[in-house]
Amino acid sequence: MDVLVIGAGVGGLAVARSLLADGHRVRVFEQAPTRRTGGKAVLIWSNGTAVLHDLGVSLDGVGCRIDRIDALTSDGRLRTSMDLAHAAGRFGFETKAIARQDLHRRLSDGLPEDLVRYGMACQSVTEDQGKVTATFADGSTATGDLLIGADGHHSVVRRHLWGDGSVQPATFGTWQGLSPIDIDLARTHHHLMITGREGACGLMPGGDGLLQWWFDVRWSPADPRPAAPLAELRRRFGHWASPVPEVLAAASEEDLGFFGHHWNKVREVVGEGRITLIGDAAHTMPPTLGQGANQTLEDAWVLGRELAKGGDDPAVRLRAYEKTRYPRISLVTRLAKRNPANWRIPPMIGRLLPETAQTSMLARFSNRLTEPATLQRA
Ligand SMILES: Cc1cc2nc3c(=O)[nH]c(=O)nc-3n(C[C@H](O)[C@H](O)[C@H](O)COP(=O)(O)OP(=O)(O)OC[C@H]3O[C@@H](n4cnc5c(N)ncnc54)[C@H](O)[C@@H]3O)c2cc1C
């Protein structure tokens, strides 16, 4: 089949890999002028690394393996602790923090040079007599048998299918940075998730001495941007227990980026005819669970397997992919709407419940978020 993919982010590159391996002709159209070179780190959980492994993508030598996540109160008491190394042993795949540009680079490695056409902003899509056509900002068009909208949060393909207004702002936003902050945590494999009245703070090593740090604060699109955001973060979070003050002291304004959280109500039938969506185009969610890219990778994997089944009508396979993904995606999106600042797990849980029990709860929880086949396949 001749497949058009709109967007060369995590989802577009992953699905292109999968379809090329199955012998399809694939063309990817990306609005940016070149491959992404910026961005902070993302957490790729066992479900994501399992899919990457299956797509032939190695994360060896990039990022940092994460072996445990400790959830703490703002005064430094342990709420709960999860042993990801144990979970990795059980699933066969580790969890890694990796800079976004490294993930894009590894997803692109080995793909044909001319696969992604950069500088091609899709403006509209149409379907006629078993063919799908994308029209681009420069007036050119491309026609194929199928079209996959992997064009993210502001998807043009989703707008074609669902109309305007399906993505809503959520109630939190993230200030974040990935920078060389010299604290002990940057040299470990530990991820800290700290929550208190003022919001939430996440800290994890990103590899190469980098620390990924973020602060979630209440936010609405009408809020004015603070004139000095770092000073505002220091005012709000500077009294929290170590290492938060050290991180805020070492951070610089240039490192700081902001992202307001958004979400959309997940649909059981995402696409129409020979058009479907994957990734944020189908399920925009707050980054709370660190599952957006992981679920996007699962989409790409399930869609690839469905299309590999063949058959006369590819639209049937696209609807089967959407049906398979619906229960997980709708659960993950609903959970991701609850910011960690609202998870008030009492510190006594961390003291009373043995770590093995907490880890086993994590593994059971992870299974609910994940297509069973991705983790059972290896
Ligand atoms: C602050 C923050 C932290 C996050 N942390 C994590 C994490 O730890 N773990 C995790 O799993 N997820 C995380 N996520 C979510 C994750 O980044 C997304 O879910 C993931 O990138 C979605 O992949 P995608 O391919 O659907 O979209 P994207 O990666 O956004 O790619 C979409 C691509 O489409 C292109 N495009 C857009 N419109 C057009 C058009 N009209 N024509 C052509 N091209 C177009 C864009 O330029 C882009 O390259 C985080 C998100 C944020 C904001």
The ligand as an SDF file (V2000), in Angstrom:
LIG
                    3D

 53 58  0  0  0  0  0  0  0  0999 V2000
    6.2880   18.9510   29.0450 C   0  0  0  0  0  0  0  0  0  0  0  0
    6.0430   17.6000   28.4510 C   0  0  0  0  0  0  0  0  0  0  0  0
    6.6480   16.4790   28.9920 C   0  0  0  0  0  0  0  0  0  0  0  0
    6.3620   15.2090   28.4500 C   0  0  0  0  0  0  0  0  0  0  0  0
    6.9500   14.1250   29.0270 N   0  0  0  0  0  0  0  0  0  0  0  0
    6.6720   12.9030   28.5270 C   0  0  0  0  0  0  0  0  0  0  0  0
    7.2790   11.7440   29.0960 C   0  0  0  0  0  0  0  0  0  0  0  0
    8.0790   11.8290   30.0460 O   0  0  0  0  0  0  0  0  0  0  0  0
    6.9610   10.5270   28.5840 N   0  0  0  0  0  0  0  0  0  0  0  0
    6.0730   10.4130   27.5390 C   0  0  0  0  0  0  0  0  0  0  0  0
    5.7880    9.2880   27.1210 O   0  0  0  0  0  0  0  0  0  0  0  0
    5.4990   11.4950   26.9820 N   0  0  0  0  0  0  0  0  0  0  0  0
    5.7760   12.7280   27.4400 C   0  0  0  0  0  0  0  0  0  0  0  0
    5.1920   13.8100   26.8790 N   0  0  0  0  0  0  0  0  0  0  0  0
    4.2310   13.6260   25.7770 C   0  0  0  0  0  0  0  0  0  0  0  0
    4.9050   13.3750   24.4380 C   0  0  0  0  0  0  0  0  0  0  0  0
    5.8260   14.4100   24.1770 O   0  0  0  0  0  0  0  0  0  0  0  0
    3.8700   13.3190   23.3100 C   0  0  0  0  0  0  0  0  0  0  0  0
    2.7880   12.5200   23.6860 O   0  0  0  0  0  0  0  0  0  0  0  0
    4.4950   12.7270   22.0340 C   0  0  0  0  0  0  0  0  0  0  0  0
    5.5390   13.5450   21.5630 O   0  0  0  0  0  0  0  0  0  0  0  0
    3.4270   12.5880   20.9610 C   0  0  0  0  0  0  0  0  0  0  0  0
    4.0210   12.1960   19.7460 O   0  0  0  0  0  0  0  0  0  0  0  0
    3.3290   12.5880   18.3770 P   0  0  0  0  0  0  0  0  0  0  0  0
    4.1550   11.9820   17.3000 O   0  0  0  0  0  0  0  0  0  0  0  0
    1.8860   12.2820   18.4230 O   0  0  0  0  0  0  0  0  0  0  0  0
    3.4100   14.1680   18.3290 O   0  0  0  0  0  0  0  0  0  0  0  0
    4.6990   15.0870   18.2170 P   0  0  0  0  0  0  0  0  0  0  0  0
    5.8840   14.4290   18.7980 O   0  0  0  0  0  0  0  0  0  0  0  0
    4.2660   16.4220   18.7110 O   0  0  0  0  0  0  0  0  0  0  0  0
    4.9470   15.1890   16.6380 O   0  0  0  0  0  0  0  0  0  0  0  0
    4.0240   15.8020   15.7620 C   0  0  0  0  0  0  0  0  0  0  0  0
    4.7920   16.2450   14.5130 C   0  0  0  0  0  0  0  0  0  0  0  0
    3.8620   16.6880   13.5200 O   0  0  0  0  0  0  0  0  0  0  0  0
    4.3510   17.8790   12.9410 C   0  0  0  0  0  0  0  0  0  0  0  0
    3.1950   18.6140   12.4160 N   0  0  0  0  0  0  0  0  0  0  0  0
    2.2480   19.2600   13.1200 C   0  0  0  0  0  0  0  0  0  0  0  0
    1.3330   19.7880   12.2960 N   0  0  0  0  0  0  0  0  0  0  0  0
    1.7190   19.4720   11.0300 C   0  0  0  0  0  0  0  0  0  0  0  0
    1.1690   19.7280    9.7460 C   0  0  0  0  0  0  0  0  0  0  0  0
    0.0520   20.4600    9.5950 N   0  0  0  0  0  0  0  0  0  0  0  0
    1.8110   19.2410    8.6480 N   0  0  0  0  0  0  0  0  0  0  0  0
    2.9620   18.5230    8.7950 C   0  0  0  0  0  0  0  0  0  0  0  0
    3.5280   18.2560    9.9910 N   0  0  0  0  0  0  0  0  0  0  0  0
    2.8940   18.7120   11.0910 C   0  0  0  0  0  0  0  0  0  0  0  0
    5.0520   18.5900   14.1090 C   0  0  0  0  0  0  0  0  0  0  0  0
    5.9590   19.5610   13.6380 O   0  0  0  0  0  0  0  0  0  0  0  0
    5.7310   17.4190   14.8080 C   0  0  0  0  0  0  0  0  0  0  0  0
    7.0030   17.1450   14.2590 O   0  0  0  0  0  0  0  0  0  0  0  0
    5.4730   15.0730   27.3640 C   0  0  0  0  0  0  0  0  0  0  0  0
    4.8930   16.2080   26.7980 C   0  0  0  0  0  0  0  0  0  0  0  0
    5.1790   17.4520   27.3280 C   0  0  0  0  0  0  0  0  0  0  0  0
    4.5380   18.6460   26.6950 C   0  0  0  0  0  0  0  0  0  0  0  0
  1  2  1  0
  2  3  1  0
  2 52  2  0
  3  4  2  0
  4  5  1  0
  4 50  1  0
  5  6  2  0
  6  7  1  0
  6 13  1  0
  7  8  2  0
  7  9  1  0
  9 10  1  0
 10 11  2  0
 10 12  1  0
 12 13  2  0
 13 14  1  0
 14 15  1  0
 14 50  1  0
 15 16  1  0
 16 17  1  0
 16 18  1  0
 18 19  1  0
 18 20  1  0
 20 21  1  0
 20 22  1  0
 22 23  1  0
 23 24  1  0
 24 25  2  0
 24 26  1  0
 24 27  1  0
 27 28  1  0
 28 29  2  0
 28 30  1  0
 28 31  1  0
 31 32  1  0
 32 33  1  0
 33 34  1  0
 33 48  1  0
 34 35  1  0
 35 36  1  0
 35 46  1  0
 36 37  1  0
 36 45  1  0
 37 38  2  0
 38 39  1  0
 39 40  1  0
 39 45  2  0
 40 41  1  0
 40 42  2  0
 42 43  1  0
 43 44  2  0
 44 45  1  0
 46 47  1  0
 46 48  1  0
 48 49  1  0
 50 51  2  0
 51 52  1  0
 52 53  1  0
M  END
$$$$
